[in-house]
Amino acid sequence: MQKKLRLFYKPMSDNQLELQIEKMQTQIAFQEETIEQLNQALIGQQKDITRLTMLVENLNAKLEDVQQGKPNEMIDERPPHY
């Protein structure tokens, strides 16, 4: 014996259906705009991460040089006014 599923669906008038479709289209448009904004924010964050990663790598290389006793290029140079 197979049970029948009861669906709680109320038939809509054409006007109600049009309003529901319009509401859903508005929600989809808002979601698409939100997704685009989030995508742009993510792109900006990835650029920041890449830039900061390069900065950390450069700082690590300089730190290794200092720890190994290598002279700093800036210390050995004479100022331009000499």
C-alpha positions in Angstrom: 0.0 0.0 0.0 1.5 3.3 -1.1 0.8 6.5 0.8 -0.1 9.6 -1.1 1.9 12.6 -0.4 -0.1 15.6 0.5 1.1 18.8 -1.0 0.2 22.0 0.7 -0.2 24.0 -2.5 -2.8 26.6 -2.9 -3.7 27.4 -6.5 -2.7 31.0 -7.4 -4.5 33.4 -9.5 -2.7 34.8 -12.6 -2.1 38.1 -10.7 -0.7 36.3 -7.7 1.5 34.2 -9.9 2.8 37.3 -11.7 3.6 39.0 -8.4 5.4 35.9 -7.2 7.5 35.7 -10.4 8.3 39.4 -10.2 9.4 38.9 -6.5 11.6 36.0 -7.5 13.1 37.9 -10.4 13.9 40.8 -8.0 15.6 38.4 -5.6 17.6 36.8 -8.3 18.8 40.2 -9.6 19.8 41.2 -6.0 21.7 37.9 -5.6 23.5 38.4 -8.9 24.5 41.9 -7.9 25.7 40.6 -4.5 27.7 37.8 -6.1 29.4 40.3 -8.4 30.3 42.6 -5.4 31.6 39.6 -3.5 33.6 38.5 -6.5 35.2 42.0 -6.9 36.0 42.0 -3.2 37.6 38.6 -3.5 39.7 39.7 -6.4 40.9 42.7 -4.4 41.8 40.6 -1.4 43.7 38.1 -3.6 45.7 41.0 -5.0 46.4 42.2 -1.5 47.5 38.7 -0.4 49.8 38.4 -3.4 51.4 41.8 -2.7 51.8 41.0 1.0 53.2 37.6 0.3 55.9 39.2 -1.9 56.6 41.7 0.8 57.0 39.0 3.5 59.3 37.0 1.1 61.5 40.1 0.6 61.6 40.9 4.3 62.5 37.2 5.0 65.3 37.4 2.5 66.7 40.6 4.1 66.4 39.1 7.6 68.3 36.0 6.4 71.0 38.3 5.0 71.3 40.1 8.3 71.4 36.9 10.3 74.2 35.6 8.1 76.2 38.8 8.5 75.9 39.9 5.0 76.1 43.7 4.7 73.1 45.7 3.9 73.3 47.4 0.6 71.9 50.6 2.0 74.5 50.8 4.8 77.5 50.4 2.4 76.4 53.2 0.1 77.5 56.7 0.5 74.8 59.3 0.7 74.4 61.3 -2.6 75.6 64.5 -1.0 79.2 63.2 -0.4 
